[in-house]
Amino acid sequence: MGRTVKAETIVLWLCVGLVAIAGLAPIAMMAAESFWYKGRFSLNHYHELIAAARFWPLLGNSIGLALATTTVCGLIGVSAGILFAKSDLPLRSGFMWLLTIPFVLPPYFVALGWARVVTRIGASASEWLFGFGGCVLVLSSVFIPIVVLLTFASFSNVERPLEEAARLVSGWSGVLRRVTLPLAFPGIVFSLVLVFLLSMGELSVPSFLRYPTLPVLSFTQFTASYNFGAATAAAVPLAVIAFAGILLESAFVRDRDYRFQSTGRTLFISLRHWKGPLVTLIAAVCFAFIILPLSALLADAFSPAGIHEGLQRAGGSVMRSVLYSAVAATILMSLGFLLGHFMAGGRQRVLSALTLMLFALPGTVLSIGLIRLWNTPSTWFIYATPALLILGYTAQYCAVTTRLSRAGLMLIPTSLDEAARLSGAMWARRLFWISIPLSTRTLVCAWLAAYILCLRDVPIALMTAPPGADPLPARILTLMANGAPPMIASLCLIMALASLIPLAILARLIPSREITG
């Protein structure tokens, strides 16, 4: 008789199969397509791409934009994350969540807000915004939260006894330099790598601010000329850079998990007379990066005529966005929890790296692969329906729910599962009676995070949604060309509320940390 296959193994391979169908197979198809020309293997697409006069400048623009954005995010985000995690700065929790707001909105919202600001200033400011400087400003506003949150988590997770021992022989400057910072350094590197890769693959902001980059070229080749070969050839360098970035992340972070739950009372640095100046500085950063552009964007949002016109022209998109995001978030929550359960204890590191690579992959690259894979007569039921969009969301954001689930599962004592195993409980019974009931908060947080990320997504929504069934971020982007400003502002307000309400719930679910001197 053959060996019985465990239910745990079957479920694991079903999860792996879903990730492969949603993300790995489209990327493999895209890569194969780039080497296919006139029915045979060829490097013609790459020869044309490299020989084109615009490729190298566009690649340079993309790398330069990503490096500048990462530098700004590192300088501001790391400093803010350390202050929030290790000091008695007043209002630090409120500041941290305020800085998070731009990340939960479609990235072009901040660009549109700054466009409204410079319209009131004059042409000289407009010339500066629509270019490299404006892209760095907007992308820094959007991605600073990644560095802040991961720096906060990294510094918060440093064991208190290590810092207490160091405090016996050194001041706080020595403790931070020799103990806390080295232990938190992998998390900081991880955040900066993510910012670099996400900035490198951003489409909507450079497109809106008319700054030529490689993702814009790939998108144009695909949408304007429908040239799959040229589009995939332009997308492959982005995929290679994403893969290299994840290898760097794996070398530094070594599959580390980040927990935002309080692990006890943590030591803090007393700011004393520096509290006032630092609060003023953080408030100024929040005003410049968040309040100013978003208030300018939403200034005309409360016009009854604008709201009425917006709902008339995009009411269906509002409902579709909420529905698509909710369905995708449910799938991502379930998939992430199962994968996180299997990866507990350091298992399946390869799968963890692959899901993270899909997250770092530009949405345009993933979308081109999905379309190329499923655009056939026999798979119309996926290509011509929202299923393609849901697959894109699942592939792109699986890493987020997986890592959140792993962080939550680490808080459950392993003795509970071991005791149930010794008593003869099968894997499914232990999952439904121990892991899931003790992970309710984790599951809700994972669902909310996935919902927000799917709701704000632009490239996947823009490229894979069925005709006439586009989500709200894509609909707003297309209406911006000829829509009245009050109508666009009203739709942006609706989109912001749909994202900020789940963010507020998420902030309430994550408990505050206690501090002690």
PAVEX-779370 format. One line per 3 residues: number of its first residue (from 1); their letters; for each residue x, y, z of C-alpha. Coordinates in steps of 0.5 Angstrom, whole numbers, plus 2048, in hexadecimal, padded with zeros to 3 digits. Example, Ala and Ser with C-alpha at 12.3 -4.5 7.8 and 13.67 -1.06 7.14 Angstrom:
REM PAVEX-779370
1 = as = 819 7F7 810 ~ 81B 7FE 80E
***
This chain:
REM PAVEX-779370
1 = mgr = 800 800 800 ~ 802 807 7FE ~ 804 80C 804
4 = tvk = 7FE 810 806 ~ 7FE 818 804 ~ 7FD 81C 80A
7 = aet = 7F8 821 809 ~ 7FD 827 80B ~ 801 825 805
10 = ivl = 7FB 825 800 ~ 7F9 82C 803 ~ 800 82F 802
13 = wlc = 801 82D 7FB ~ 7FA 82F 7F9 ~ 7FC 836 7FC
16 = vgl = 803 836 7F8 ~ 7FF 834 7F2 ~ 7FB 83A 7F3
19 = vai = 801 83F 7F4 ~ 804 83B 7EE ~ 7FE 83C 7E9
22 = agl = 7FD 844 7EC ~ 804 846 7EB ~ 809 841 7E9
25 = api = 806 83E 7E3 ~ 805 845 7E0 ~ 80C 848 7E1
28 = amm = 80F 841 7DE ~ 80A 843 7D8 ~ 80C 84A 7D8
31 = aae = 813 848 7D8 ~ 812 843 7D3 ~ 80F 847 7CE
34 = sfw = 814 84C 7CE ~ 819 847 7CB ~ 814 845 7C6
37 = ykg = 814 849 7BF ~ 810 847 7B8 ~ 80F 840 7BB
40 = rfs = 816 83E 7BD ~ 81B 840 7C3 ~ 81E 846 7C2
43 = lnh = 822 84C 7C6 ~ 81F 851 7C1 ~ 81A 854 7C6
46 = yhe = 820 856 7CB ~ 825 858 7C5 ~ 820 85D 7C3
49 = lia = 81F 85F 7CA ~ 826 860 7CC ~ 827 863 7C5
52 = aar = 822 868 7C6 ~ 824 86F 7C8 ~ 81F 870 7CD
55 = fwp = 820 869 7D1 ~ 827 86B 7D5 ~ 824 872 7D7
58 = llg = 81E 86F 7D9 ~ 821 86A 7DD ~ 826 86F 7E0
61 = nsi = 81F 874 7E2 ~ 81C 86E 7E5 ~ 822 86C 7E9
64 = gla = 824 873 7EB ~ 81D 874 7ED ~ 81D 86E 7F2
67 = lat = 823 870 7F5 ~ 821 877 7F6 ~ 81A 875 7F9
70 = ttv = 81E 870 7FE ~ 823 875 800 ~ 81D 87A 802
73 = cgl = 819 874 805 ~ 81F 871 809 ~ 821 878 80C
76 = igv = 81A 87A 80E ~ 817 873 80F ~ 81D 870 813
79 = sag = 81D 876 818 ~ 816 876 819 ~ 815 86F 81A
82 = ilf = 81B 86F 820 ~ 817 875 823 ~ 811 872 823
85 = aks = 813 86B 826 ~ 819 86D 82B ~ 817 874 82D
88 = dlp = 811 877 831 ~ 80F 87C 82C ~ 808 87F 82D
91 = lrs = 803 87D 828 ~ 808 878 825 ~ 802 873 823
94 = gfm = 7FE 878 820 ~ 804 87A 81C ~ 806 873 819
97 = wll = 7FF 872 817 ~ 7FE 879 814 ~ 804 877 810
100 = tip = 801 871 80D ~ 7FB 874 80A ~ 7FF 875 803
103 = fvl = 801 86E 802 ~ 7FA 86C 803 ~ 7F7 870 7FD
106 = ppy = 7F9 86F 7F6 ~ 800 872 7F5 ~ 7FD 877 7F0
109 = fva = 7F9 87B 7F5 ~ 7FF 87E 7F8 ~ 801 880 7F1
112 = lgw = 7FA 883 7EF ~ 7FA 887 7F6 ~ 801 88A 7F5
115 = arv = 7FF 88C 7EE ~ 7F9 890 7F1 ~ 7FE 893 7F6
118 = vtr = 802 895 7F0 ~ 7FD 898 7EC ~ 7FC 89D 7F1
121 = iga = 803 89F 7F2 ~ 805 8A0 7EA ~ 808 89D 7E4
124 = sas = 80F 89D 7E7 ~ 80D 898 7ED ~ 809 894 7E8
127 = ewl = 80F 893 7E3 ~ 813 890 7EA ~ 80D 88B 7EB
130 = fgf = 80D 888 7E5 ~ 813 885 7E4 ~ 818 881 7E9
133 = ggc = 818 885 7EF ~ 810 885 7EF ~ 810 87D 7EE
136 = vlv = 815 87D 7F4 ~ 811 881 7F9 ~ 80B 87D 7F7
139 = lss = 80E 876 7F8 ~ 811 878 7FE ~ 80B 87A 801
142 = vfi = 808 873 7FF ~ 80D 86F 801 ~ 810 872 807
145 = piv = 80B 86E 80B ~ 80E 867 809 ~ 815 86A 80C
148 = vll = 811 86D 813 ~ 80D 867 814 ~ 813 861 813
151 = tfa = 818 866 817 ~ 813 866 81D ~ 812 85F 81D
154 = sfs = 819 85D 81C ~ 81B 862 822 ~ 815 860 826
157 = nve = 817 858 826 ~ 81E 859 828 ~ 81E 855 82F
160 = rpl = 81D 85A 835 ~ 823 856 839 ~ 828 857 834
163 = eea = 827 85F 834 ~ 826 85E 83C ~ 82D 85B 83C
166 = arl = 830 860 838 ~ 82D 866 83C ~ 831 864 842
169 = vsg = 838 865 83E ~ 836 86A 839 ~ 831 870 837
172 = wsg = 82C 870 832 ~ 830 872 82D ~ 834 86C 82E
175 = vlr = 82F 867 82F ~ 82B 869 828 ~ 832 869 824
178 = rvt = 835 862 827 ~ 82E 85E 829 ~ 828 861 826
181 = lpl = 82A 864 81F ~ 82E 85D 81D ~ 828 859 81F
184 = afp = 823 85D 81C ~ 827 85E 816 ~ 825 858 811
187 = giv = 81D 85B 812 ~ 820 862 810 ~ 823 85F 80A
190 = fsl = 81D 85B 808 ~ 819 861 808 ~ 81E 865 804
193 = vlv = 81E 860 7FF ~ 816 85F 7FE ~ 816 867 7FD
196 = fll = 81B 866 7F8 ~ 818 861 7F4 ~ 811 864 7F5
199 = smg = 813 86B 7F3 ~ 817 867 7ED ~ 810 864 7EA
202 = els = 80C 86A 7EC ~ 807 86C 7E6 ~ 802 871 7E7
205 = vps = 806 876 7EA ~ 80B 877 7E5 ~ 806 876 7E0
208 = flr = 802 87C 7E3 ~ 808 880 7E4 ~ 80B 87F 7DD
211 = ypt = 811 87C 7DF ~ 814 876 7DB ~ 815 870 7DE
214 = lpv = 816 869 7DC ~ 80F 866 7DF ~ 80C 86C 7DB
217 = lsf = 80F 869 7D5 ~ 80D 862 7D6 ~ 806 865 7D7
220 = tqf = 806 869 7D1 ~ 809 863 7CC ~ 803 85F 7CF
223 = tas = 7FD 864 7CF ~ 7FF 868 7C9 ~ 802 863 7C4
226 = ynf = 800 85C 7C7 ~ 807 85A 7C6 ~ 807 854 7CB
229 = gaa = 80E 853 7C9 ~ 811 85A 7CA ~ 80D 85B 7D0
232 = taa = 80F 854 7D4 ~ 817 856 7D1 ~ 816 85D 7D5
235 = avp = 813 859 7DB ~ 818 854 7DC ~ 81E 859 7DF
238 = lav = 819 85B 7E4 ~ 817 854 7E6 ~ 81F 852 7E6
241 = iaf = 820 858 7EB ~ 81A 856 7EF ~ 81D 84F 7F0
244 = agi = 824 852 7F1 ~ 821 856 7F7 ~ 81D 850 7FA
247 = lle = 824 84D 7FA ~ 827 852 7FE ~ 821 853 802
250 = saf = 822 84B 804 ~ 82A 84C 805 ~ 828 851 80A
253 = vrd = 822 850 80D ~ 822 848 80D ~ 81B 847 80E
256 = rdy = 81A 84C 814 ~ 812 84D 816 ~ 810 854 818
259 = rfq = 80B 854 81E ~ 807 85B 820 ~ 804 858 826
262 = stg = 806 85A 82C ~ 80B 855 82F ~ 80C 859 836
265 = rtl = 80E 85F 839 ~ 814 862 835 ~ 81A 867 837
268 = fis = 819 86E 834 ~ 81E 874 833 ~ 81B 87A 837
271 = lrh = 81B 880 832 ~ 81A 885 838 ~ 81B 88C 835
274 = wkg = 81B 889 82E ~ 814 887 82E ~ 811 88E 82B
277 = plv = 816 88F 825 ~ 816 887 823 ~ 80E 888 823
280 = tli = 80E 88E 81F ~ 813 88B 81A ~ 80F 884 819
283 = aav = 808 889 819 ~ 80C 88D 813 ~ 80E 886 810
286 = cfa = 806 884 810 ~ 804 88B 80E ~ 809 88B 808
289 = fii = 808 884 805 ~ 801 882 807 ~ 7FC 888 809
292 = lpl = 7FE 88D 804 ~ 7FD 889 7FE ~ 7F7 885 800
295 = sal = 7F3 88B 803 ~ 7F5 88E 7FC ~ 7F2 888 7F9
298 = lad = 7EC 887 7FD ~ 7EA 88F 7FD ~ 7E5 88E 7F8
301 = afs = 7E2 888 7FA ~ 7DC 88A 7FE ~ 7D9 88D 7F8
304 = pag = 7D2 88A 7F7 ~ 7D2 88A 7EF ~ 7D9 887 7EF
307 = ihe = 7D7 881 7F4 ~ 7D0 880 7F0 ~ 7D4 880 7E9
310 = glq = 7DA 87C 7EC ~ 7D5 876 7EE ~ 7D1 877 7E8
313 = rag = 7D8 875 7E4 ~ 7DB 871 7E9 ~ 7D6 86E 7EE
316 = gsv = 7D7 867 7EB ~ 7DE 868 7EC ~ 7DE 869 7F3
319 = mrs = 7DA 863 7F4 ~ 7DE 85F 7F0 ~ 7E4 861 7F4
322 = vly = 7E1 85F 7FA ~ 7DF 859 7F8 ~ 7E5 857 7F4
325 = sav = 7EA 859 7FA ~ 7E5 855 7FF ~ 7E5 84F 7FB
328 = aat = 7ED 84F 7FA ~ 7EE 851 801 ~ 7EA 84B 803
331 = ilm = 7EE 846 7FF ~ 7F5 849 801 ~ 7F3 849 808
334 = slg = 7F2 841 808 ~ 7F8 840 803 ~ 7FC 844 807
337 = fll = 7FA 841 80E ~ 7FB 83A 80B ~ 802 83C 808
340 = ghf = 804 83F 80E ~ 802 839 812 ~ 806 835 80E
343 = mag = 80C 839 80E ~ 80C 83A 816 ~ 813 838 818
346 = grq = 817 83A 812 ~ 814 835 80D ~ 813 836 806
349 = rvl = 818 83C 805 ~ 818 83B 7FE ~ 810 83C 7FE
352 = sal = 811 842 802 ~ 816 846 7FE ~ 812 844 7F7
355 = tlm = 80C 848 7FA ~ 810 84E 7FD ~ 813 84E 7F5
358 = lfa = 80C 84E 7F3 ~ 80A 854 7F8 ~ 810 858 7F5
361 = lpg = 80F 857 7EE ~ 80C 85D 7EA ~ 804 85C 7E9
364 = tvl = 805 85D 7E2 ~ 80A 857 7E1 ~ 805 853 7E5
367 = sig = 7FF 855 7E1 ~ 803 854 7DA ~ 804 84D 7DC
370 = lir = 7FD 84C 7DE ~ 7FA 84E 7D8 ~ 7FF 84A 7D4
373 = lwn = 7FE 844 7D8 ~ 7F6 844 7D8 ~ 7F4 848 7D1
376 = tps = 7F2 842 7CD ~ 7EB 83F 7CB ~ 7EB 839 7D0
379 = twf = 7ED 83E 7D6 ~ 7E8 843 7D4 ~ 7E4 842 7DB
382 = iya = 7EA 845 7DE ~ 7ED 84A 7DA ~ 7E6 84D 7D8
385 = tpa = 7E4 84D 7E0 ~ 7E6 850 7E6 ~ 7E9 84A 7E8
388 = lli = 7F0 84C 7E4 ~ 7F0 852 7E9 ~ 7EF 84E 7EF
391 = lgy = 7F5 84A 7ED ~ 7F9 850 7EC ~ 7F7 852 7F3
394 = taq = 7F9 84B 7F6 ~ 7FF 84B 7F3 ~ 802 852 7F4
397 = yca = 800 852 7FC ~ 800 84B 7FE ~ 807 84D 801
400 = vtt = 803 852 806 ~ 7FE 84D 809 ~ 803 848 809
403 = rls = 808 84C 80D ~ 803 84F 812 ~ 800 848 813
406 = rag = 807 845 815 ~ 808 84B 81A ~ 801 849 81D
409 = lml = 802 842 81D ~ 809 843 821 ~ 805 846 827
412 = ipt = 801 83F 828 ~ 805 83A 82D ~ 808 834 829
415 = sld = 806 830 82F ~ 7FF 831 82D ~ 800 82D 826
418 = eaa = 804 828 829 ~ 7FF 826 82F ~ 7FA 826 82A
421 = rls = 7FE 821 825 ~ 800 81D 82B ~ 7F9 81C 82D
424 = gam = 7F8 819 825 ~ 7F4 81F 822 ~ 7F5 820 81B
427 = war = 7F8 826 817 ~ 7F1 829 815 ~ 7EF 828 81C
430 = rlf = 7F5 82C 81F ~ 7F4 831 81A ~ 7ED 832 81B
433 = wis = 7ED 832 822 ~ 7F3 835 824 ~ 7F7 839 81F
436 = ipl = 7F1 83C 81C ~ 7ED 83E 823 ~ 7F3 841 825
439 = str = 7F5 845 81F ~ 7EE 849 81E ~ 7F2 850 81F
442 = tlv = 7F7 84D 81A ~ 7F2 84B 815 ~ 7EE 852 815
445 = caw = 7F5 856 815 ~ 7F7 852 80F ~ 7F0 852 80B
448 = laa = 7F0 85A 80D ~ 7F7 85B 80A ~ 7F6 857 804
451 = yil = 7EF 85A 803 ~ 7F3 861 803 ~ 7F8 85F 7FE
454 = clr = 7F4 85C 7F9 ~ 7EF 862 7FA ~ 7F5 867 7F8
457 = dvp = 7F8 863 7F3 ~ 7F9 867 7EC ~ 7FD 863 7E7
460 = ial = 7F9 85C 7E8 ~ 7F2 85F 7E8 ~ 7F4 863 7E2
463 = mta = 7F7 85E 7DE ~ 7F3 857 7E0 ~ 7EC 85A 7E1
466 = ppg = 7E6 858 7DC ~ 7E4 85D 7D7 ~ 7DF 861 7DB
469 = adp = 7E0 85E 7E1 ~ 7E6 863 7E4 ~ 7E7 864 7EB
472 = lpa = 7E7 86B 7EE ~ 7EF 86C 7EE ~ 7EF 86B 7E6
475 = ril = 7E8 86E 7E5 ~ 7EB 875 7E8 ~ 7F1 875 7E4
478 = tlm = 7EE 874 7DE ~ 7E9 87A 7E0 ~ 7EE 87E 7E2
481 = ang = 7F0 880 7DA ~ 7E9 884 7D9 ~ 7E5 884 7E0
484 = app = 7E3 88A 7E4 ~ 7E8 88B 7EA ~ 7E2 88B 7EF
487 = mia = 7E0 884 7EC ~ 7E7 881 7EC ~ 7E8 884 7F4
490 = slc = 7E1 881 7F6 ~ 7E3 87A 7F3 ~ 7EA 87B 7F6
493 = lim = 7E6 87C 7FD ~ 7E2 876 7FC ~ 7E8 872 7FB
496 = ala = 7EC 875 801 ~ 7E6 873 805 ~ 7E6 86C 803
499 = sli = 7ED 86B 804 ~ 7EE 86F 80B ~ 7E8 86C 80F
502 = pla = 7EB 865 80E ~ 7F2 868 810 ~ 7EF 86B 816
505 = ila = 7EC 864 818 ~ 7F3 861 817 ~ 7F6 867 81C
508 = rli = 7F1 865 821 ~ 7F2 85E 821 ~ 7FA 85E 821
511 = psr = 7FB 860 829 ~ 7FF 866 82B ~ 806 864 82E
514 = eit = 807 866 836 ~ 80E 869 837 ~ 812 86A 83D
517 = g = 819 86D 83F
***
